[in-house]
Amino acid sequence: MTDTDTSAADTSAADTAADTEADAVGADAAVSTAADGPPRITPTTRVLLHDLAVRRDRDEWIVGRMTTRTFVALPAAGARAVELLGAGLSVGRTEESLRAETGEEFDIADFVGDLAALGFVARIGDHAVPDAEPPRASLPWLRPRHVRLALHPVLPLLVGALLAAAAVVLVRRPDLLPGYRDLLWSRHGSVVLLSGAAAGWTLLLAHELAHLVTARAAGVPGKMRLGTRLQFLVMQTDISGIELAPRRHRLTAYLAGIALNLSVASSLVLVLALTEPGTTAHRLLAAALLLALLPLPFQCMVFTRTDLYFVLQDLTGCRDLYGDGLAYARYRARRSVRSVRSVRSVRSMRTVRTVRRGVRAGDRDDDPSARLPAHERRAVRLYSVVLVVGTAACLTFMAAVTLPVDVALLVRAVRGLGPGHGLAGNADAVTVLVVLGGVNVLWLVTWWRNRRSRGSASAA
């Protein structure tokens, strides 16, 4: 769902001194442009920033541009530099102000270059900075004023009351608890498959719409698209920019999809209690109840960056829990390989010396978690374990269960085609091929498209 770029955040120390005399007269020759090159930033350069939003978060500041959905985490000095540059101070004046306030030297010219690369700068001196086309938003006609009730503090209370009512009904009527047999509400497999796919995709769309509507109420554009998480085909909503909202709004946006599923399931339980068991309506409602609940266990798989992952990331104060956790897991894997190779080389020399497992003192800098604050470092290291174990379990289950079942069903469907199997047999076979085969093809196309998009973004 949400990705925040924090790669170009910190201001760096420098030896450059500001030419305060030239700045005092407000010289317009602050930028000299090399032939066919970017503008050269001098101490007298003034910049014009785009409309940026700022929010303090622990010891850092989140600075971003909602139009392009680009956000970074800056230290206090970086946020102060943005403030001074936005107020019209030149590069040299900004360096002087920061030196007076902090007693440290900063290379603001370099910092301005980083801001320009992020798309935060509209003009450097008299030179306009090319601006990237803003990403498209889903349902652009939907305005925050249309959906402001999505963030009303009473709404979570209503959802809680609905859940409580459903829980009371289930305690009094445990026979309403759904089971896998409820999905088999018809004796025709094609009907079960088609109705399940239709209901499942409808609920999935409603789940993502809940994220989009809640984020839009907070002023975040948001965009829905297909994506992949390991072997799963998912629909995801990019709500980059919610990082600038208050914590209550952020958590509401992250949990909106789960709240919708639980609300739908609770409503179905209440309606089920009023229908006659054994009727078609009762069977359909029971199947819909199970379909509404099925996505919830997947949300607990935080190693695939589900809704609960973003809640966990927010509560732990991590900037990129998945990325940092993956980097740390790779570091530990490389370290283990080096340790094993060291032990093997020592044993091959038939020595009796004890080999200390671990890395040399110089290798300590290779630990990607070492640069993180203490609270992030602990969370990242714990999450890396969940990431490795969860991913291994998912891929193992896919190889041992999901893939063989899919192949068996597809092979059976192909064999079920032909004039000797009748109309019903051919219809069932075609349904399996269209639904199951279509989902797998869609997963491959989505995976390849997203892979190419990430490759193009990295190259750019």
C-alpha positions as CSV (number, residue, x, y, z in Angstrom):
1,M,0.0,0.0,0.0
2,T,2.2,2.9,1.2
3,D,5.8,3.4,0.1
4,T,7.8,6.4,1.5
5,D,11.0,7.4,-0.1
6,T,13.6,8.3,2.6
7,S,16.7,8.0,0.5
8,A,17.7,11.7,0.1
9,A,16.9,13.1,3.4
10,D,19.9,14.2,5.4
11,T,21.8,17.4,5.1
12,S,25.6,16.9,4.9
13,A,28.5,18.8,6.4
14,A,30.6,21.0,4.0
15,D,33.5,23.4,3.9
16,T,31.7,25.9,1.6
17,A,31.3,29.4,3.1
18,A,28.5,31.8,2.0
19,D,29.3,35.0,0.1
20,T,27.1,37.2,2.4
21,E,28.0,40.5,0.6
22,A,26.7,39.3,-2.8
23,D,23.6,37.9,-1.0
24,A,22.9,41.3,0.7
25,V,22.5,43.1,-2.6
26,G,20.3,40.3,-3.9
27,A,22.3,39.6,-7.0
28,D,20.3,37.8,-9.7
29,A,23.3,36.0,-11.1
30,A,22.9,33.4,-8.4
31,V,22.8,30.5,-10.9
32,S,25.2,29.9,-13.7
33,T,24.3,27.3,-16.2
34,A,26.8,25.0,-17.9
35,A,26.3,24.1,-21.5
36,D,23.6,21.5,-21.7
37,G,23.9,20.9,-18.0
38,P,21.9,21.5,-14.8
39,P,22.2,24.9,-13.1
40,R,25.1,25.5,-10.9
41,I,24.1,26.4,-7.3
42,T,26.1,29.2,-5.7
43,P,25.9,30.8,-2.2
44,T,23.7,33.6,-3.7
45,T,21.2,31.2,-5.3
46,R,17.6,31.4,-4.2
47,V,15.1,28.6,-4.9
48,L,11.4,28.4,-5.2
49,L,9.9,25.3,-3.5
50,H,6.7,23.6,-4.5
51,D,3.9,23.4,-1.9
52,L,5.3,21.0,0.7
53,A,3.6,19.5,3.7
54,V,5.6,19.0,7.0
55,R,4.8,16.9,10.0
56,R,7.0,16.1,13.0
57,D,7.5,12.4,13.8
58,R,9.6,11.5,16.9
59,D,13.0,13.0,16.3
60,E,12.5,13.5,12.6
61,W,10.3,15.5,10.2
62,I,8.2,14.1,7.4
63,V,8.4,16.4,4.4
64,G,6.5,15.7,1.2
65,R,4.7,16.9,-1.8
66,M,1.2,15.5,-2.1
67,T,0.9,16.2,-5.8
68,T,3.7,13.7,-6.7
69,R,3.3,11.6,-3.6
70,T,7.0,11.9,-2.7
71,F,7.9,12.0,0.9
72,V,11.2,11.9,2.9
73,A,12.2,11.8,6.6
74,L,14.5,14.7,7.5
75,P,16.4,15.5,10.7
76,A,15.6,18.7,12.4
77,A,18.3,20.6,10.6
78,G,17.0,19.4,7.2
79,A,13.4,20.5,8.0
80,R,14.8,23.9,9.2
81,A,16.7,24.3,5.9
82,V,13.5,23.6,4.0
83,E,11.8,26.3,6.0
84,L,14.5,28.8,5.5
85,L,14.8,28.1,1.7
86,G,11.0,28.3,1.4
87,A,11.1,31.7,3.2
88,G,13.3,33.1,0.4
89,L,16.7,32.9,1.9
90,S,19.6,32.2,-0.4
91,V,21.8,29.1,0.0
92,G,24.5,31.1,1.7
93,R,22.1,32.8,4.1
94,T,20.5,29.4,4.9
95,E,24.0,28.0,5.7
96,E,24.7,31.0,8.0
97,S,21.4,30.6,9.9
98,L,21.9,26.9,10.4
99,R,25.5,27.5,11.6
100,A,24.3,30.1,14.1
101,E,21.5,27.9,15.4
102,T,23.3,24.5,15.5
103,G,27.0,25.4,15.5
104,E,27.5,23.0,12.6
105,E,28.3,23.4,8.9
106,F,25.9,22.2,6.2
107,D,26.3,22.0,2.5
108,I,23.0,23.5,1.5
109,A,23.9,23.6,-2.2
110,D,24.1,19.9,-2.2
111,F,20.9,19.7,-0.2
112,V,19.1,21.8,-2.8
113,G,20.3,19.3,-5.4
114,D,18.7,16.5,-3.4
115,L,15.5,18.4,-3.1
116,A,15.4,19.1,-6.8
117,A,15.9,15.4,-7.5
118,L,12.9,14.6,-5.4
119,G,10.8,17.1,-7.3
120,F,10.5,19.5,-4.4
121,V,12.0,22.5,-6.2
122,A,10.1,24.6,-8.8
123,R,12.8,27.1,-9.7
124,I,16.6,27.5,-9.0
125,G,17.3,31.2,-9.5
126,D,15.9,32.0,-13.0
127,H,16.1,28.4,-14.1
128,A,12.8,26.5,-14.0
129,V,13.2,22.9,-12.8
130,P,11.4,20.3,-15.1
131,D,8.5,18.8,-13.2
132,A,7.4,15.2,-13.6
133,E,3.8,14.4,-14.4
134,P,1.8,13.7,-11.2
135,P,0.6,10.1,-10.9
136,R,-3.1,9.6,-11.6
137,A,-5.5,9.1,-8.7
138,S,-8.4,6.6,-8.7
139,L,-11.9,8.2,-8.7
140,P,-10.5,11.8,-9.0
141,W,-14.0,13.3,-8.8
142,L,-14.2,12.1,-5.2
143,R,-13.4,15.1,-3.0
144,P,-12.5,15.0,0.8
145,R,-15.7,16.9,1.6
146,H,-17.7,14.1,0.0
147,V,-16.3,11.5,2.4
148,R,-15.3,13.4,5.5
149,L,-17.6,11.2,7.6
150,A,-15.1,8.3,7.0
151,L,-12.9,9.9,9.6
152,H,-15.6,10.7,12.1
153,P,-14.6,9.4,15.6
154,V,-18.1,7.9,16.0
155,L,-17.6,5.5,13.1
156,P,-15.3,3.1,14.9
157,L,-17.8,3.0,17.8
158,L,-20.6,1.9,15.3
159,V,-18.3,-0.8,13.8
160,G,-17.6,-2.0,17.4
161,A,-21.3,-2.1,18.3
162,L,-22.0,-4.1,15.1
163,L,-19.3,-6.6,16.0
164,A,-20.5,-6.9,19.5
165,A,-24.1,-7.6,18.3
166,A,-22.8,-10.3,15.9
167,A,-20.7,-11.9,18.7
168,V,-23.7,-12.1,20.9
169,V,-25.8,-13.8,18.2
170,L,-23.0,-16.3,17.5
171,V,-22.7,-17.2,21.2
172,R,-26.5,-17.8,21.3
173,R,-26.6,-19.5,17.9
174,P,-23.2,-21.4,17.3
175,D,-24.8,-23.2,14.4
176,L,-24.4,-20.0,12.4
177,L,-20.6,-20.3,12.5
178,P,-19.5,-20.8,8.9
179,G,-17.6,-23.9,7.7
180,Y,-16.0,-24.8,4.4
181,R,-19.1,-26.7,3.3
182,D,-21.0,-23.5,3.2
183,L,-19.1,-22.5,0.1
184,L,-20.5,-25.6,-1.7
185,W,-24.0,-24.2,-1.7
186,S,-24.8,-25.6,-5.1
187,R,-24.2,-29.1,-6.6
188,H,-22.9,-27.5,-9.8
189,G,-19.2,-26.7,-9.4
190,S,-19.2,-24.1,-12.1
191,V,-21.9,-22.2,-10.3
192,V,-20.0,-22.3,-7.0
193,L,-16.8,-21.2,-8.7
194,L,-18.3,-18.3,-10.7
195,S,-20.4,-17.0,-7.8
196,G,-17.5,-17.3,-5.4
197,A,-15.2,-15.4,-7.8
198,A,-17.8,-12.7,-8.3
199,A,-18.5,-12.3,-4.6
200,G,-14.8,-12.5,-3.7
201,W,-13.7,-9.8,-6.2
202,T,-16.6,-7.6,-5.2
203,L,-15.6,-7.8,-1.5
204,L,-11.9,-7.2,-2.5
205,L,-12.9,-4.0,-4.4
206,A,-15.0,-2.8,-1.5
207,H,-12.0,-3.5,0.8
208,E,-9.7,-1.3,-1.2
209,L,-12.4,1.3,-1.7
210,A,-12.5,1.6,2.1
211,H,-8.8,2.4,2.1
212,L,-9.2,4.9,-0.8
213,V,-12.2,6.7,0.8
214,T,-10.6,7.0,4.2
215,A,-7.4,8.3,2.7
216,R,-9.3,10.8,0.5
217,A,-11.1,12.1,3.5
218,A,-7.6,12.9,4.9
219,G,-6.7,14.7,1.7
220,V,-4.6,11.9,0.2
221,P,-5.3,11.1,-3.6
222,G,-4.7,7.4,-3.5
223,K,-4.7,4.9,-6.4
224,M,-5.9,1.3,-6.7
225,R,-4.2,-1.2,-8.8
226,L,-3.4,-4.9,-9.0
227,G,-0.3,-6.3,-7.4
228,T,1.4,-9.5,-6.3
229,R,2.5,-10.7,-2.9
230,L,4.5,-13.9,-3.2
231,Q,2.1,-16.3,-4.9
232,F,-1.0,-14.2,-4.2
233,L,-2.7,-11.9,-6.6
234,V,-3.9,-8.8,-4.7
235,M,-5.5,-5.5,-5.2
236,Q,-3.6,-2.7,-3.4
237,T,-4.2,0.9,-2.8
238,D,-1.3,3.4,-2.8
239,I,-2.1,6.0,-0.1
240,S,1.3,7.6,0.0
241,G,0.8,10.9,1.8
242,I,-1.1,9.5,4.7
243,E,2.2,9.7,6.5
244,L,1.5,13.4,6.9
245,A,-1.9,12.9,8.6
246,P,-2.4,12.5,12.4
247,R,-1.8,9.0,13.8
248,R,-5.6,8.4,14.3
249,H,-6.2,9.1,10.7
250,R,-3.3,7.0,9.6
251,L,-4.4,4.0,11.6
252,T,-8.0,4.5,10.4
253,A,-6.9,4.4,6.8
254,Y,-4.8,1.3,7.3
255,L,-7.5,-0.6,9.1
256,A,-10.5,0.6,7.0
257,G,-10.4,-2.5,4.8
258,I,-10.4,-4.9,7.7
259,A,-13.2,-2.9,9.4
260,L,-15.3,-3.2,6.2
261,N,-14.9,-7.0,6.0
262,L,-15.8,-7.3,9.7
263,S,-18.8,-5.0,9.3
264,V,-20.1,-7.0,6.3
265,A,-19.5,-10.3,8.1
266,S,-21.3,-9.0,11.2
267,S,-24.3,-7.8,9.1
268,L,-24.5,-11.2,7.4
269,V,-24.6,-12.9,10.8
270,L,-27.5,-10.8,11.9
271,V,-29.4,-11.5,8.7
272,L,-28.6,-15.2,8.9
273,A,-30.2,-15.4,12.3
274,L,-33.5,-14.2,10.7
275,T,-33.5,-16.7,7.8
276,E,-34.8,-20.2,7.8
277,P,-31.9,-22.8,7.8
278,G,-31.8,-25.0,4.7
279,T,-33.2,-22.5,2.4
280,T,-31.3,-21.2,-0.7
281,A,-31.2,-17.7,0.9
282,H,-29.6,-19.1,4.1
283,R,-27.0,-21.1,2.1
284,L,-26.1,-18.1,0.0
285,L,-25.7,-15.9,3.1
286,A,-23.6,-18.4,4.8
287,A,-21.3,-18.7,1.7
288,A,-21.1,-14.8,1.6
289,L,-20.2,-14.8,5.3
290,L,-17.3,-17.1,4.8
291,L,-16.1,-15.2,1.8
292,A,-16.1,-12.0,3.9
293,L,-14.0,-13.6,6.6
294,L,-11.5,-15.5,4.4
295,P,-9.3,-12.5,3.7
296,L,-8.8,-11.7,7.4
297,P,-6.2,-14.5,8.1
298,F,-4.2,-13.2,5.2
299,Q,-4.0,-9.8,6.9
300,C,-2.0,-11.4,9.7
301,M,0.8,-12.3,7.2
302,V,2.7,-9.1,7.8
303,F,5.7,-10.4,6.0
304,T,3.7,-9.8,2.7
305,R,3.0,-6.1,3.6
306,T,-0.6,-6.4,4.4
307,D,-2.8,-3.8,6.2
308,L,-1.6,-5.0,9.6
309,Y,2.0,-4.6,8.4
310,F,1.5,-0.9,7.9
311,V,-0.1,-0.7,11.4
312,L,2.9,-2.5,12.8
313,Q,5.3,-0.2,10.9
314,D,3.5,2.9,12.2
315,L,3.4,1.7,15.8
316,T,7.1,0.8,15.8
317,G,8.1,4.1,14.3
318,C,10.0,2.4,11.4
319,R,10.4,4.1,8.0
320,D,10.7,1.0,5.9
321,L,10.2,-2.1,8.0
322,Y,10.0,-4.5,5.1
323,G,13.0,-3.0,3.2
324,D,15.2,-2.8,6.3
325,G,14.1,-6.2,7.5
326,L,14.9,-7.7,4.1
327,A,18.3,-6.0,4.0
328,Y,19.2,-7.3,7.5
329,A,18.1,-10.8,6.6
330,R,20.3,-10.8,3.6
331,Y,23.2,-9.5,5.7
332,R,22.7,-12.3,8.2
333,A,22.6,-14.8,5.4
334,R,25.9,-13.5,3.9
335,R,27.5,-13.5,7.4
336,S,26.4,-17.1,8.0
337,V,27.9,-18.2,4.7
338,R,31.2,-16.5,5.5
339,S,31.2,-18.2,8.9
340,V,30.7,-21.6,7.4
341,R,33.4,-21.0,4.8
342,S,35.8,-20.0,7.5
343,V,35.1,-23.1,9.5
344,R,35.6,-25.3,6.5
345,S,38.9,-23.7,5.6
346,V,40.2,-24.1,9.1
347,R,39.2,-27.8,9.3
348,S,40.9,-28.5,5.9
349,M,44.2,-27.4,7.4
350,R,43.7,-29.9,10.3
351,T,44.3,-27.2,12.9
352,V,43.1,-27.4,16.5
353,R,42.7,-23.7,17.0
354,T,39.2,-22.5,18.0
355,V,37.5,-20.4,15.4
356,R,35.3,-17.6,16.7
357,R,32.1,-17.5,14.8
358,G,31.1,-14.1,13.6
359,V,32.6,-11.3,11.5
360,R,35.7,-9.3,11.8
361,A,35.6,-5.9,13.4
362,G,35.7,-4.2,10.1
363,D,32.6,-6.1,8.9
364,R,30.5,-4.5,11.5
365,D,29.8,-1.6,9.2
366,D,28.1,-4.0,6.8
367,D,25.2,-4.4,9.2
368,P,22.4,-2.3,7.5
369,S,20.5,-2.1,10.8
370,A,23.5,-0.4,12.6
371,R,22.5,3.0,11.0
372,L,19.0,2.9,12.4
373,P,17.8,4.3,15.7
374,A,17.7,1.8,18.6
375,H,13.9,1.4,18.5
376,E,13.9,0.8,14.8
377,R,16.9,-1.6,15.0
378,R,15.1,-3.9,17.5
379,A,11.9,-3.9,15.4
380,V,13.7,-4.5,12.2
381,R,15.7,-7.5,13.5
382,L,12.6,-9.1,15.0
383,Y,10.7,-8.5,11.8
384,S,13.5,-10.1,9.7
385,V,12.8,-13.4,11.5
386,V,9.1,-13.2,10.8
387,L,9.9,-12.2,7.2
388,V,12.2,-15.2,6.6
389,V,10.1,-17.8,8.4
390,G,6.8,-16.6,6.9
391,T,8.1,-16.3,3.3
392,A,9.6,-19.8,3.6
393,A,6.3,-21.3,4.9
394,C,4.3,-19.6,2.2
395,L,6.5,-20.8,-0.6
396,T,6.6,-24.3,0.8
397,F,2.8,-24.4,1.0
398,M,2.6,-23.2,-2.6
399,A,5.0,-25.9,-3.8
400,A,3.5,-28.7,-1.8
401,V,-0.3,-27.9,-2.0
402,T,-1.4,-24.9,-4.1
403,L,0.5,-25.6,-7.2
404,P,-0.2,-29.3,-7.4
405,V,-3.9,-28.7,-6.8
406,D,-4.0,-26.0,-9.5
407,V,-2.2,-28.2,-12.0
408,A,-4.5,-31.2,-11.2
409,L,-7.7,-29.1,-11.7
410,L,-6.4,-27.6,-14.9
411,V,-5.4,-31.0,-16.3
412,R,-8.8,-32.4,-15.3
413,A,-10.6,-29.5,-17.0
414,V,-8.7,-30.0,-20.2
415,R,-9.5,-33.7,-20.2
416,G,-13.2,-32.8,-19.5
417,L,-13.5,-31.0,-22.8
418,G,-15.0,-32.8,-25.8
419,P,-18.2,-34.1,-27.3
420,G,-18.1,-37.2,-25.1
421,H,-18.6,-35.2,-21.8
422,G,-22.0,-33.5,-22.5
423,L,-23.0,-29.9,-22.1
424,A,-22.7,-29.8,-18.3
425,G,-19.3,-31.4,-18.3
426,N,-17.9,-29.1,-20.9
427,A,-19.4,-26.1,-19.1
428,D,-17.7,-27.1,-15.9
429,A,-14.4,-27.6,-17.7
430,V,-14.5,-24.3,-19.4
431,T,-15.4,-22.5,-16.1
432,V,-12.4,-24.0,-14.4
433,L,-10.1,-23.0,-17.2
434,V,-11.5,-19.5,-17.4
435,V,-11.5,-18.8,-13.7
436,L,-8.5,-20.7,-12.4
437,G,-6.4,-20.3,-15.5
438,G,-7.4,-16.6,-15.8
439,V,-6.3,-15.9,-12.3
440,N,-2.9,-17.5,-12.8
441,V,-2.4,-15.7,-16.1
442,L,-3.4,-12.4,-14.5
443,W,-0.9,-13.0,-11.7
444,L,1.9,-13.6,-14.2
445,V,1.0,-10.5,-16.2
446,T,0.7,-8.3,-13.1
447,W,4.0,-9.6,-11.7
448,W,5.8,-8.9,-15.0
449,R,4.3,-5.5,-15.4
450,N,5.2,-4.4,-11.8
451,R,8.7,-5.8,-12.2
452,R,9.2,-3.8,-15.4
453,S,7.8,-0.7,-13.7
454,R,10.2,-1.1,-10.8
455,G,13.1,-1.6,-13.2
456,S,12.2,1.5,-15.1
457,A,11.9,3.5,-11.9
458,S,15.3,2.2,-10.7
459,A,17.0,3.1,-14.0
460,A,15.5,6.6,-13.8
